[in-house]
């Protein structure tokens, strides 16, 4: 059923916030899309709704309905969202009787929030629940032609005529095996210059050199007993590294300060979300040279055409690849705030090419990159970053620091803390980054909204 809190909220940050006061109680939901832009009073909303969000709503509703002040009361919930992670508003409450006046009061208050936060000049809230019964239409069809057209547009590769060049691939090619793999992409904005890194051999050369360094340095690690390991790269049947050319439909100036916020939903719509793959981009996006951002599922090195500084790009890429394995876990010696902080020891998770504690250590119950399923040869006690960070299946990772963080995480969620205040045991899952408790996966309507956002 439904969750309830006190204040009207704009986004995911208000879920499970303050205790209820009198009749007006609020709910936040993520990834709902209101198909009725000009919804009327009592008009039922329609869209796909993630199962985990439905469960959260049901659990919170059951908790609040048991409070003495709500026993025997009637309940109504109105809300609107464009499906993205930042643009949800809601208004709900309990009353002795459900009247037209009660409907109108909640409807107007909810719709007023849309205007307040400048989400839309015309959208209005829709009815989600009446008298403790959910009436929302959970059909995956939105009935919104404009949205459907956008989903269709973003679900296929965007190819400019001049992008069609010999040896270039616009889709992930057939895999040579069913193992875990890291798939690479050469990614451009709609208006950025094509330096042909995917077909001129430069990108492949850098990545192959990176894996040679990985093999050499891991064998030198004092705890490795001389065993050499490399990342599992995605190869084509012809033996070449499988690199996909991807061009966003957005121009450089339309991309957010954190480009992965646009890249992730775009990939999701195109089906580039295989849980047994990590998608890593050499992103030629203006103004981002020398920076990177990554987590389980997806990562990017922002190069802005500057591949001549090969040594820096090698360090940047291997650093971000460690983040795609979930590193840095706070239980790893020398790691703080997700990074290796000892500048006198330039390791993979720091800014160097030497395998350090994030690769292998002696802390029991703490993940080490050497055991990731994305390294070969595969460890007997391997871990899958997707299962650990995206599905929250921590397995035997029971280090005291991990258990402490998980306890704090659950406490913050229960208190209604905003997403940036909720701790994580390591690098957050990129497929669930828009979800307040990092459990909600993207929906198509939510992906469209997040892809189009400019901030």
C-alpha positions as CSV (number, residue, x, y, z in Angstrom):
1,X,0.0,0.0,0.0
2,X,1.3,3.5,0.9
3,X,3.9,5.3,3.0
4,X,3.1,8.5,4.9
5,X,5.2,11.4,6.2
6,X,4.5,14.9,7.2
7,X,5.7,17.5,4.6
8,X,5.1,17.8,0.9
9,X,8.3,16.8,-0.9
10,X,9.9,17.5,-4.2
11,X,12.1,14.5,-4.6
12,X,13.4,11.2,-3.2
13,X,15.1,13.0,-0.3
14,X,11.9,13.2,1.7
15,X,11.0,9.5,1.9
16,X,10.4,8.4,5.5
17,X,10.9,11.9,6.8
18,X,9.3,13.4,10.0
19,X,6.4,12.0,12.1
20,X,2.9,12.6,11.0
21,X,1.0,15.7,12.3
22,X,-2.8,15.7,12.3
23,X,-4.3,14.8,8.9
24,X,-1.8,15.8,6.2
25,X,0.7,13.0,5.6
26,X,3.1,12.8,2.8
27,X,4.7,10.1,0.6
28,X,7.5,10.1,-1.8
29,X,7.7,7.7,-4.6
30,X,10.4,7.3,-7.3
31,X,10.2,6.5,-11.0
32,X,6.4,6.8,-11.4
33,X,5.4,8.6,-14.6
34,X,2.1,10.5,-14.7
35,X,0.7,9.9,-18.1
36,X,-2.2,12.3,-17.6
37,X,-0.4,15.7,-18.0
38,X,-3.7,17.5,-17.7
39,X,-5.1,15.3,-15.0
40,X,-8.3,16.3,-13.4
41,X,-9.5,16.0,-9.8
42,X,-10.0,12.2,-8.9
43,X,-8.3,11.2,-12.2
44,X,-6.3,8.0,-11.7
45,X,-2.7,8.0,-12.8
46,X,-1.0,5.3,-14.9
47,X,2.6,4.1,-15.4
48,X,5.1,1.3,-14.6
49,X,6.2,1.1,-11.0
50,X,9.3,-0.7,-9.8
51,X,8.6,-3.6,-7.4
52,X,11.0,-2.4,-4.8
53,X,9.3,1.0,-4.6
54,X,5.9,-0.7,-4.3
55,X,7.3,-2.7,-1.4
56,X,8.6,0.4,0.3
57,X,5.3,2.1,0.0
58,X,3.4,-0.9,1.4
59,X,5.7,-1.3,4.4
60,X,5.5,2.4,5.3
61,X,1.8,2.5,4.9
62,X,1.3,-0.5,7.2
63,X,3.6,1.1,9.8
64,X,1.6,4.4,9.8
65,X,-1.9,3.0,9.6
66,X,-1.3,1.3,13.0
67,X,-0.8,4.6,14.8
68,X,-3.7,5.4,17.2
69,X,-4.5,8.7,15.5
70,X,-5.1,7.0,12.2
71,X,-7.1,4.0,13.3
72,X,-10.5,4.1,11.5
73,X,-9.5,7.0,9.3
74,X,-9.9,7.2,5.5
75,X,-6.8,7.7,3.3
76,X,-6.1,9.5,0.0
77,X,-2.8,10.0,-1.9
78,X,-2.2,12.3,-4.9
79,X,1.2,12.6,-6.6
80,X,3.0,13.6,-9.7
81,X,6.4,12.8,-11.1
82,X,7.9,12.9,-14.6
83,X,9.6,9.5,-13.8
84,X,13.0,10.9,-13.0
85,X,14.9,10.9,-9.8
86,X,14.5,14.6,-8.9
87,X,11.0,15.6,-10.0
88,X,8.4,14.0,-7.7
89,X,5.8,15.8,-5.7
90,X,3.1,14.4,-3.5
91,X,0.4,15.1,-1.0
92,X,-1.6,12.6,1.1
93,X,-3.6,12.4,4.3
94,X,-6.1,10.7,6.6
95,X,-9.6,12.0,7.3
96,X,-12.7,10.8,9.0
97,X,-14.6,10.9,5.7
98,X,-13.5,11.1,2.1
99,X,-15.3,14.2,0.6
100,X,-14.9,16.2,-2.6
101,X,-13.4,18.9,-0.4
102,X,-10.8,16.6,1.0
103,X,-9.9,15.4,-2.6
104,X,-9.7,19.0,-3.8
105,X,-7.5,20.1,-0.9
106,X,-4.9,17.4,-1.5
107,X,-5.1,17.7,-5.3
108,X,-4.5,21.5,-5.2
109,X,-1.7,21.3,-2.6
110,X,0.1,18.6,-4.6
111,X,-0.3,20.4,-7.9
112,X,0.9,23.7,-6.3
113,X,4.2,21.9,-5.5
114,X,4.7,21.2,-9.3
115,X,4.6,24.9,-9.9
116,X,6.8,25.8,-6.9
117,X,9.6,23.6,-8.1
118,X,9.1,24.6,-11.7
119,X,8.7,21.0,-12.9
120,X,6.0,21.8,-15.4
121,X,3.6,24.7,-16.2
122,X,0.7,22.4,-17.1
123,X,1.1,19.1,-15.2
124,X,-1.2,18.2,-12.4
125,X,-1.2,15.5,-9.8
126,X,-3.1,12.2,-10.2
127,X,-4.9,9.9,-7.8
128,X,-2.8,7.0,-6.4
129,X,-4.9,5.6,-3.6
130,X,-8.4,6.1,-2.1
131,X,-9.6,4.7,1.3
132,X,-6.4,2.6,1.8
133,X,-6.8,1.0,-1.7
134,X,-4.3,1.6,-4.5
135,X,-6.1,2.6,-7.7
136,X,-3.1,3.5,-9.8
137,X,-2.9,1.7,-13.1
138,X,0.4,-0.2,-13.1
139,X,0.4,-0.9,-16.8
140,X,3.8,-0.4,-18.5
141,X,2.0,1.5,-21.2
142,X,1.8,5.2,-20.5
143,X,-0.8,6.3,-23.0
144,X,1.5,9.3,-23.6
145,X,2.5,9.5,-27.3
146,X,5.3,12.0,-26.7
147,X,6.9,9.8,-24.1
148,X,6.5,6.7,-26.2
149,X,8.2,8.5,-29.1
150,X,11.1,9.5,-26.9
151,X,11.5,6.0,-25.6
152,X,11.7,4.7,-29.1
153,X,14.1,7.4,-30.2
154,X,16.6,6.9,-27.3
155,X,16.3,3.1,-27.5
156,X,18.3,2.9,-30.7
157,X,21.8,4.2,-31.6
158,X,22.0,7.8,-32.8
159,X,24.2,7.7,-35.9
160,X,25.2,10.8,-37.9
161,X,26.0,10.1,-41.6
162,X,29.6,11.0,-41.1
163,X,29.9,8.5,-38.2
164,X,29.5,5.6,-40.6
165,X,33.1,4.5,-41.1
166,X,34.9,1.3,-42.0
167,X,35.6,-1.0,-39.0
168,X,33.2,0.8,-36.7
169,X,30.5,-0.9,-34.7
170,X,27.4,0.8,-33.3
171,X,26.2,-2.1,-31.1
172,X,27.8,-4.6,-28.7
173,X,29.1,-7.5,-30.9
174,X,28.3,-11.2,-30.1
175,X,30.3,-12.4,-27.1
176,X,32.9,-15.1,-27.4
177,X,31.9,-16.6,-24.0
178,X,29.4,-16.2,-21.2
179,X,31.9,-15.0,-18.6
180,X,31.9,-11.6,-16.9
181,X,33.4,-9.0,-19.2
182,X,34.3,-5.3,-19.3
183,X,32.9,-3.8,-22.5
184,X,34.4,-0.5,-23.8
185,X,32.8,2.3,-25.7
186,X,34.0,5.4,-27.5
187,X,31.4,8.0,-26.5
188,X,30.8,11.4,-28.0
189,X,28.2,14.2,-27.5
190,X,26.1,15.1,-30.5
191,X,28.4,18.0,-31.5
192,X,31.9,16.8,-30.5
193,X,34.6,15.9,-33.0
194,X,35.2,12.3,-33.9
195,X,38.8,11.4,-33.3
196,X,38.2,7.8,-34.4
197,X,39.7,6.3,-31.3
198,X,37.7,3.2,-31.7
199,X,39.0,2.4,-35.2
200,X,42.5,3.9,-35.4
201,X,43.9,1.6,-32.8
202,X,44.7,4.2,-30.1
203,X,42.0,3.2,-27.7
204,X,42.7,-0.5,-28.1
205,X,46.4,0.0,-27.7
206,X,45.9,1.9,-24.4
207,X,43.6,-0.7,-22.9
208,X,45.8,-3.6,-23.9
209,X,48.8,-1.9,-22.4
210,X,46.8,-1.3,-19.2
211,X,46.1,-5.0,-18.9
212,X,49.8,-5.8,-19.4
213,X,50.6,-3.4,-16.5
214,X,47.9,-5.0,-14.5
215,X,49.3,-8.5,-15.1
216,X,52.8,-7.4,-14.2
217,X,52.0,-5.4,-11.1
218,X,49.6,-7.9,-9.6
219,X,52.3,-10.6,-9.8
220,X,54.6,-8.3,-7.8
221,X,52.1,-7.8,-5.0
222,X,53.6,-9.1,-1.7
223,X,50.5,-11.2,-1.0
224,X,49.9,-12.6,-4.5
225,X,52.5,-15.4,-4.3
226,X,53.6,-14.3,-7.8
227,X,50.1,-14.9,-9.4
228,X,49.4,-12.6,-12.3
229,X,45.9,-11.3,-13.0
230,X,44.2,-9.2,-15.6
231,X,40.8,-7.7,-16.2
232,X,38.4,-9.7,-18.3
233,X,37.9,-7.6,-21.5
234,X,35.2,-8.1,-24.1
235,X,36.6,-9.3,-27.4
236,X,35.1,-9.9,-30.8
237,X,35.2,-13.2,-32.6
238,X,38.0,-11.8,-34.8
239,X,40.2,-11.4,-31.7
240,X,40.0,-7.6,-31.6
241,X,38.8,-5.7,-28.5
242,X,35.1,-5.1,-28.8
243,X,34.6,-1.3,-28.8
244,X,31.3,0.3,-29.5
245,X,30.8,3.8,-31.0
246,X,28.1,5.7,-29.1
247,X,27.0,9.2,-29.8
248,X,24.5,10.9,-27.4
249,X,21.7,12.9,-28.9
250,X,22.6,15.7,-26.4
251,X,25.0,18.5,-27.3
252,X,28.0,19.2,-25.0
253,X,26.3,22.2,-23.3
254,X,23.3,20.0,-22.6
255,X,25.2,17.5,-20.6
256,X,25.1,17.7,-16.8
257,X,28.0,18.5,-14.5
258,X,28.3,14.8,-13.9
259,X,27.9,13.3,-17.3
260,X,27.2,9.7,-16.1
261,X,23.8,11.1,-14.9
262,X,22.9,11.4,-18.6
263,X,24.9,8.4,-19.9
264,X,23.5,5.8,-17.5
265,X,19.8,6.3,-18.5
266,X,20.7,6.4,-22.2
267,X,22.5,3.1,-21.9
268,X,19.6,1.7,-19.9
269,X,17.1,2.5,-22.7
270,X,19.4,0.9,-25.2
271,X,19.6,-2.3,-23.2
272,X,23.3,-1.8,-22.3
273,X,22.7,-3.0,-18.8
274,X,23.8,-6.7,-18.8
275,X,24.5,-7.5,-15.1
276,X,27.4,-9.7,-16.1
277,X,29.1,-6.7,-17.9
278,X,30.7,-3.5,-16.9
279,X,30.3,-0.7,-19.5
280,X,33.3,1.6,-19.6
281,X,33.5,4.7,-21.7
282,X,36.3,6.8,-23.2
283,X,34.0,9.8,-23.2
284,X,35.2,12.5,-25.5
285,X,33.1,15.3,-23.8
286,X,34.4,18.8,-23.8
287,X,35.7,20.1,-20.6
288,X,36.1,16.8,-18.7
289,X,39.7,15.9,-19.6
290,X,41.5,14.2,-16.7
291,X,38.4,13.3,-14.7
292,X,36.5,10.1,-14.3
293,X,33.5,8.6,-12.5
294,X,32.6,5.0,-12.0
295,X,30.9,2.4,-9.9
296,X,29.6,-1.2,-10.4
297,X,27.8,-1.4,-13.8
298,X,29.4,1.6,-15.5
299,X,32.3,4.0,-15.6
300,X,33.7,6.8,-17.7
301,X,37.1,8.4,-18.3
302,X,36.5,11.9,-19.7
303,X,39.3,12.5,-22.2
304,X,38.2,15.4,-24.4
305,X,40.5,14.2,-27.2
306,X,43.6,14.2,-25.1
307,X,44.9,10.7,-25.7
308,X,48.4,11.9,-26.2
309,X,48.9,12.0,-22.4
310,X,48.9,8.2,-22.4
311,X,50.4,7.7,-18.9
312,X,47.8,9.9,-17.3
313,X,45.0,8.1,-19.1
314,X,46.4,4.8,-18.0
315,X,46.3,5.9,-14.4
316,X,42.8,7.4,-14.7
317,X,41.3,4.3,-16.4
318,X,42.8,1.7,-14.0
319,X,41.7,3.9,-11.1
320,X,38.1,4.1,-12.4
321,X,38.1,0.3,-13.2
322,X,38.8,-0.3,-9.6
323,X,35.7,1.7,-8.7
324,X,33.6,-0.5,-11.1
325,X,34.7,-3.4,-8.8
326,X,33.1,-1.6,-5.8
327,X,36.4,-0.1,-4.5
328,X,37.3,1.6,-2.3
329,X,35.7,-0.2,0.5
330,X,36.3,1.6,3.8
331,X,37.7,-1.6,5.4
332,X,40.7,-1.6,3.0
333,X,43.8,-0.4,4.8
334,X,44.6,3.2,3.8
335,X,41.3,3.9,2.2
336,X,39.2,6.9,3.2
337,X,36.1,8.3,1.4
338,X,36.4,5.7,-1.3
339,X,40.1,6.4,-2.2
340,X,43.6,5.4,-1.3
341,X,44.9,8.5,0.6
342,X,48.6,7.7,1.0
343,X,50.2,9.9,-1.8
344,X,53.6,8.4,-1.1
345,X,52.4,5.1,-2.4
346,X,50.9,5.7,-5.9
347,X,48.7,2.6,-6.3
348,X,45.8,1.7,-8.6
349,X,43.2,3.2,-6.4
350,X,45.3,6.2,-5.8
351,X,47.0,7.7,-8.8
352,X,49.6,5.2,-9.8
353,X,50.2,1.9,-11.6
354,X,51.2,-0.3,-8.6
355,X,48.9,-2.9,-7.1
356,X,48.2,-1.9,-3.5
357,X,45.9,-2.8,-0.6
358,X,42.8,-2.3,-2.7
359,X,44.0,-5.2,-4.9
360,X,45.0,-7.5,-2.0
361,X,45.1,-7.2,1.8
362,X,44.7,-9.3,4.9
363,X,41.5,-7.8,6.4
364,X,39.0,-10.6,7.0
365,X,35.5,-10.0,5.7
366,X,36.6,-7.1,3.5
367,X,36.5,-7.3,-0.3
368,X,39.7,-7.3,-2.3
369,X,39.8,-6.6,-6.1
370,X,41.9,-9.7,-6.7
371,X,38.7,-11.7,-5.9
372,X,36.4,-9.9,-8.3
373,X,34.7,-12.0,-11.0
374,X,36.0,-9.5,-13.5
375,X,39.6,-10.6,-13.0
376,X,41.2,-13.6,-14.6
377,X,42.1,-16.2,-13.5
378,X,38.9,-16.2,-11.4
379,X,39.4,-16.7,-7.6
380,X,37.7,-19.6,-5.9
381,X,36.1,-17.1,-3.4
382,X,35.2,-14.6,-6.1
383,X,32.6,-11.8,-5.6
384,X,30.3,-10.1,-8.1
385,X,30.3,-6.3,-7.7
386,X,26.8,-6.1,-9.1
387,X,25.4,-8.5,-6.5
388,X,27.2,-6.8,-3.6
389,X,26.5,-3.2,-4.5
390,X,23.4,-3.3,-6.6
391,X,21.4,-6.2,-5.1
392,X,22.8,-5.7,-1.5
393,X,23.9,-9.4,-1.2
394,X,26.9,-8.9,1.0
395,X,27.6,-12.6,1.5
396,X,30.6,-13.1,3.8
397,X,31.7,-9.5,3.8
398,X,31.2,-9.0,7.5
399,X,34.2,-6.8,8.4
400,X,33.3,-4.6,11.4
401,X,33.5,-1.4,9.3
402,X,31.1,-2.9,6.8
403,X,28.6,-3.9,9.4
404,X,28.9,-0.5,11.0
405,X,28.2,1.2,7.7
406,X,25.3,-1.0,6.9
407,X,23.7,-0.2,10.3
408,X,24.2,3.5,9.7
409,X,22.8,3.2,6.2
410,X,19.6,1.6,7.4
411,X,19.3,4.2,10.2
412,X,19.7,7.1,7.8
413,X,17.1,5.7,5.4
414,X,14.6,5.2,8.2
415,X,15.2,8.8,9.3
416,X,14.5,10.1,5.8
417,X,18.0,11.5,5.2
418,X,18.7,12.8,1.7
419,X,20.7,10.5,-0.7
420,X,24.0,12.2,-0.3
421,X,23.9,11.7,3.4
422,X,23.3,7.9,3.2
423,X,26.7,6.0,3.5
424,X,27.8,3.1,1.3
425,X,30.3,0.4,2.0
426,X,32.0,1.1,-1.3
427,X,31.5,2.7,-4.8
428,X,27.7,2.9,-5.4
429,X,25.9,0.9,-8.0
430,X,25.4,3.0,-11.1
431,X,22.2,1.3,-12.2
432,X,20.5,2.3,-8.9
433,X,22.2,5.6,-8.3
434,X,18.9,7.6,-8.6
435,X,17.2,5.5,-5.9
436,X,17.2,6.9,-2.4
437,X,18.3,3.6,-0.8
438,X,20.2,2.4,-3.9
439,X,17.7,-0.4,-4.6
440,X,15.5,1.0,-7.3
441,X,16.4,0.2,-10.9
442,X,15.5,2.5,-13.7
443,X,12.2,2.4,-15.6
444,X,11.9,3.5,-19.2
445,X,10.0,6.7,-18.2
446,X,12.4,7.5,-15.5
447,X,15.3,6.9,-17.8
448,X,13.9,9.4,-20.3
449,X,13.5,12.0,-17.6
450,X,17.0,11.5,-16.2
451,X,18.6,11.4,-19.7
452,X,17.0,14.8,-20.6
453,X,17.8,16.6,-17.4
454,X,20.3,19.4,-17.6
455,X,21.4,19.7,-14.0
